[in-house]
Amino acid sequence: AASRPVTLAPAAAQQVHVPPGAHFVGGSFAPDLEKGAERTFLTPRNVLLVAGVLTLQLVVVPPIWDATNLLDDPAFAYFVGSSAPAWVIGACLGAVLVYAAGLASFFRFSREDSKTSQNVLRITTGVITGLGVALLFLSQPLVHDSGAASQELFATCHAGARSRSLADQYAGLRELRLQPDCMAKESVEQCEGYQKSAPGSVLKSFELDYACSGFCAAPAP
């Protein structure tokens, strides 16, 4: 019987499953190094984000510190109010949040060729510039109200909108202090007839915080 010719046929192609994010290296599939590096925390994106947020926090710390001191000052709150320092704190914290959210969105949604340090620097400069403009606008009413309070204290303390109540309160407390049974007391608050009030608390803060006794009264000869 004649034998059948033997032919060499290519082996059947086998389907090989390639895991996502892998490439063929040295006969085996290895995870992609660049994409694997993105899973770690120390990526250029995270480093720039953290460094930018820390830098911006250093920028906003001085105005937040000063605004907090103003909020804790009863005299300033009485004459000027607490809205301007509160707005300053809000603007500074808002700038940090906007910067963090903006930079995270930039790295997440922008094209790969646009993810450069120059664009990150543009975002940082824009946020800091916006914060500076906001603080500049917020400082205008603060300067105006502080100047009006200073003019009221030094020129028209007996007739000012806010200083008049302080002058009347001090005059009443001074009469109470001159009473024989009150002069021996350590504080006028311990005297009979004393009533706590907002102007009285402001006068007390003058004495404790500024070592200032008396208000809108001629000094003793």
ZIVENZI-V181544 format. One record per backbone hydrogen bond with DSSP energy under -0.5 kcal/mol. NH is the residue of the N-H (numbers start at 1). CO is the residue of the C=O. If there is no record, write none. Layout:
((NH & CO) (NH & CO))
This chain:
((7 & 5) (9 & 7) (16 & 14) (18 & 16) (19 & 17) (22 & 19) (23 & 30) (25 & 23) (25 & 28) (28 & 25) (30 & 23) (30 & 28) (32 & 21) (36 & 32) (37 & 33) (38 & 34) (39 & 36) (40 & 37) (43 & 41) (47 & 43) (48 & 44) (49 & 45) (50 & 46) (51 & 47) (52 & 48) (53 & 49) (54 & 50) (55 & 51) (56 & 52) (57 & 53) (58 & 54) (59 & 55) (60 & 56) (61 & 57) (62 & 58) (64 & 60) (65 & 61) (66 & 62) (67 & 63) (68 & 64) (69 & 65) (70 & 66) (71 & 67) (72 & 68) (73 & 70) (74 & 72) (77 & 73) (78 & 74) (79 & 75) (80 & 76) (81 & 76) (86 & 82) (87 & 83) (88 & 84) (89 & 85) (90 & 86) (91 & 87) (92 & 88) (93 & 89) (94 & 90) (95 & 91) (96 & 92) (97 & 93) (98 & 94) (99 & 95) (100 & 96) (101 & 97) (102 & 98) (103 & 99) (104 & 100) (105 & 101) (106 & 102) (107 & 103) (108 & 104) (109 & 105) (110 & 106) (114 & 111) (115 & 112) (116 & 114) (120 & 116) (121 & 117) (122 & 118) (123 & 119) (124 & 120) (125 & 121) (126 & 122) (127 & 123) (128 & 124) (129 & 125) (130 & 126) (131 & 127) (132 & 128) (133 & 129) (134 & 130) (135 & 131) (136 & 132) (137 & 133) (138 & 134) (139 & 135) (140 & 136) (140 & 137) (141 & 137) (142 & 138) (143 & 139) (144 & 140) (145 & 141) (146 & 142) (147 & 143) (148 & 144) (149 & 145) (150 & 146) (151 & 147) (152 & 148) (153 & 149) (154 & 150) (155 & 151) (156 & 151) (156 & 152) (159 & 156) (160 & 156) (164 & 160) (166 & 162) (167 & 163) (168 & 164) (169 & 165) (170 & 166) (171 & 167) (172 & 168) (173 & 169) (174 & 170) (175 & 171) (176 & 172) (177 & 173) (178 & 174) (179 & 176) (182 & 179) (183 & 179) (184 & 180) (185 & 182) (190 & 187) (191 & 188) (194 & 191) (201 & 197) (202 & 198) (203 & 199) (204 & 200) (205 & 201) (206 & 202) (207 & 203) (208 & 204) (209 & 205) (210 & 205) (210 & 206) (211 & 207) (212 & 206) (213 & 211))
